[in-house]
Amino acid sequence: MTFRTREIPFTPENLHALRRGGGALLGPPIPVEQVAQHQALRETHVDVDALERQRHRRIVEYGEETSWERFMRIGQAVGLVLAVSFVASVTVMLAVLSIRVSDAFDNLGGDSLGEKMDQVLDYGLASAKNAHAATANVLSVTQYAQNTAAMAAPRLEHAVNDTSALVEDLRSWSFHPSLAISPGHAAAG
């Protein structure tokens, strides 16, 4: 409902009424109900929270999504794409592994599958023995380093103590009353 004033026709009577000080203008009458509604609407205070609730209710009614729902929908789509790409990459890696194992079996000597399996087991056993030997070598190197550190520790401690004593001697010598250590020029003779 629009609240516009109705047009007052220009007539000599209306002009005379305006000159006299606003008497009754002869125009189409405005219903009293409309005037009362217009004044009531002007006097009401707009409640911002009520408007926000109405807006949210209309959004829900129209089926529009909120920013949180949009974020969740996009998040689900991204998660789905990541899951599909992960499954695809695992599938490709398994296919590559099976092709390589098949090629390895084809390259092994022997005609029957039993001979090839024996050769693969021999290779695995040799690899395990090499790993055992490498572990033993690391253990012996670690023990050698530990023994070296044990021998070097007392000597390092002695060197630190000697250095501290030497610094203390130099300090006391620099404060000796008969000697003066300072930057300067040599005396010309």
C-alpha positions as CSV (number, residue, x, y, z in Angstrom):
1,M,0.0,0.0,0.0
2,T,1.5,3.3,-1.0
3,F,1.0,6.5,1.0
4,R,0.8,9.3,-1.5
5,T,-1.3,12.3,-1.1
6,R,-4.0,12.6,-3.6
7,E,-3.8,15.4,-6.1
8,I,-5.9,18.4,-5.5
9,P,-7.3,19.9,-8.7
10,F,-6.5,23.5,-9.5
11,T,-9.7,25.4,-9.2
12,P,-10.5,29.0,-8.2
13,E,-12.1,27.7,-5.0
14,N,-9.0,25.8,-4.0
15,L,-6.8,28.8,-4.7
16,H,-9.0,31.0,-2.6
17,A,-8.9,28.4,0.3
18,L,-5.1,28.3,0.1
19,R,-4.9,32.2,0.3
20,R,-7.2,32.3,3.3
21,G,-5.0,30.1,5.3
22,G,-5.7,26.5,4.5
23,G,-9.4,26.1,4.8
24,A,-11.0,23.1,3.4
25,L,-9.6,22.2,0.1
26,L,-11.9,20.8,-2.4
27,G,-10.3,17.6,-3.5
28,P,-11.0,14.0,-3.3
29,P,-11.5,13.0,0.3
30,I,-8.8,10.8,2.0
31,P,-10.3,8.0,4.1
32,V,-9.7,8.3,7.8
33,E,-8.5,4.7,8.1
34,Q,-5.6,5.5,5.7
35,V,-4.6,8.5,7.6
36,A,-4.6,6.5,10.9
37,Q,-2.6,3.7,9.3
38,H,0.0,6.1,7.9
39,Q,0.5,7.8,11.3
40,A,0.7,4.4,13.0
41,L,3.4,3.2,10.6
42,R,5.3,6.4,11.0
43,E,5.3,6.0,14.8
44,T,6.4,2.3,15.0
45,H,10.0,1.5,15.7
46,V,11.7,-1.0,13.3
47,D,13.0,-4.0,15.2
48,V,16.3,-5.1,13.5
49,D,16.3,-8.6,15.0
50,A,12.7,-9.2,13.9
51,L,13.6,-8.2,10.4
52,E,16.6,-10.5,10.4
53,R,14.5,-13.4,11.7
54,Q,12.0,-12.7,8.9
55,R,14.8,-12.6,6.4
56,H,16.2,-15.9,7.6
57,R,12.7,-17.5,7.5
58,R,12.2,-16.2,3.9
59,I,15.6,-17.7,2.9
60,V,14.6,-21.0,4.4
61,E,11.2,-20.9,2.7
62,Y,12.6,-20.1,-0.7
63,G,15.2,-22.8,-0.3
64,E,18.3,-20.5,-0.6
65,E,21.4,-21.7,1.1
66,T,23.3,-19.9,3.8
67,S,27.0,-19.3,3.6
68,W,27.7,-22.1,6.1
69,E,25.6,-24.5,4.0
70,R,27.5,-23.4,0.8
71,F,30.8,-23.9,2.6
72,M,29.8,-27.4,3.7
73,R,28.6,-28.3,0.2
74,I,31.9,-27.1,-1.4
75,G,33.9,-28.9,1.3
76,Q,32.1,-32.2,0.6
77,A,32.8,-31.8,-3.1
78,V,36.5,-31.2,-2.4
79,G,36.6,-34.1,-0.1
80,L,35.0,-36.4,-2.6
81,V,37.5,-35.3,-5.3
82,L,40.4,-35.9,-2.9
83,A,39.0,-39.4,-2.0
84,V,38.5,-40.4,-5.6
85,S,42.0,-39.2,-6.6
86,F,43.5,-41.1,-3.6
87,V,41.8,-44.3,-4.6
88,A,42.8,-43.8,-8.2
89,S,46.5,-43.2,-7.3
90,V,46.5,-46.3,-5.1
91,T,45.0,-48.3,-7.9
92,V,47.6,-47.1,-10.3
93,M,50.4,-47.9,-7.9
94,L,49.1,-51.4,-7.4
95,A,48.9,-51.9,-11.1
96,V,52.5,-50.7,-11.6
97,L,53.7,-53.0,-8.8
98,S,51.9,-56.0,-10.3
99,I,53.5,-55.3,-13.7
100,R,56.9,-54.9,-12.2
101,V,56.6,-58.1,-10.2
102,S,55.4,-59.9,-13.3
103,D,58.5,-58.6,-15.2
104,A,60.8,-59.7,-12.4
105,F,59.4,-63.2,-12.5
106,D,59.8,-63.3,-16.3
107,N,63.4,-62.2,-16.0
108,L,64.4,-64.9,-13.5
109,G,66.1,-68.0,-14.8
110,G,64.4,-71.4,-14.8
111,D,61.4,-72.7,-16.6
112,S,59.0,-73.6,-13.9
113,L,57.3,-71.4,-11.4
114,G,58.8,-73.5,-8.5
115,E,62.4,-72.7,-9.7
116,K,61.6,-69.1,-10.0
117,M,60.1,-69.0,-6.5
118,D,63.2,-70.7,-5.1
119,Q,65.4,-68.1,-6.8
120,V,63.3,-65.3,-5.4
121,L,63.5,-66.8,-1.9
122,D,67.3,-67.1,-2.2
123,Y,67.5,-63.4,-3.2
124,G,65.3,-62.5,-0.2
125,L,67.5,-64.6,2.2
126,A,70.7,-63.0,0.8
127,S,69.1,-59.6,1.3
128,A,68.3,-60.5,4.9
129,K,71.9,-61.6,5.5
130,N,73.2,-58.4,4.0
131,A,70.9,-56.4,6.3
132,H,72.1,-58.4,9.3
133,A,75.8,-57.8,8.4
134,A,75.1,-54.0,7.9
135,T,73.5,-53.9,11.3
136,A,76.5,-55.6,12.9
137,N,78.8,-53.1,11.2
138,V,76.8,-50.2,12.5
139,L,76.9,-51.6,16.0
140,S,80.7,-52.0,15.8
141,V,81.1,-48.4,14.5
142,T,78.9,-47.1,17.3
143,Q,81.0,-49.0,19.9
144,Y,84.2,-47.6,18.4
145,A,82.8,-44.1,18.5
146,Q,81.8,-44.6,22.1
147,N,85.2,-45.8,23.1
148,T,86.9,-42.9,21.3
149,A,84.6,-40.4,23.1
150,A,85.4,-42.1,26.5
151,M,89.1,-41.7,25.8
152,A,88.9,-38.1,24.5
153,A,86.7,-36.8,27.4
154,P,89.4,-36.6,30.1
155,R,91.8,-35.0,27.7
156,L,89.3,-32.4,26.6
157,E,88.4,-31.6,30.2
158,H,92.1,-31.2,31.0
159,A,92.5,-28.9,28.0
160,V,89.6,-26.7,29.1
161,N,91.0,-26.5,32.6
162,D,94.5,-25.5,31.3
163,T,92.9,-22.9,29.1
164,S,91.0,-21.4,32.0
165,A,94.2,-21.3,34.1
166,L,96.1,-19.7,31.2
167,V,93.4,-17.0,30.8
168,E,93.5,-16.3,34.5
169,D,97.3,-15.9,34.5
170,L,97.1,-13.5,31.5
171,R,94.5,-11.5,33.3
172,S,96.5,-11.2,36.5
173,W,99.7,-10.3,34.5
174,S,97.8,-7.6,32.6
175,F,97.0,-5.9,36.0
176,H,100.6,-6.1,37.2
177,P,101.7,-2.7,38.7
178,S,105.0,-2.5,37.0
179,L,103.8,-3.4,33.5
180,A,101.3,-1.4,31.4
181,I,99.8,-2.9,28.3
182,S,98.2,-0.3,26.1
183,P,98.1,0.7,22.5
184,G,100.6,3.5,21.7
185,H,103.5,4.6,19.7
186,A,107.1,3.6,20.0
187,A,109.2,6.2,21.6
188,A,111.6,7.9,19.1
189,G,115.1,8.0,20.4
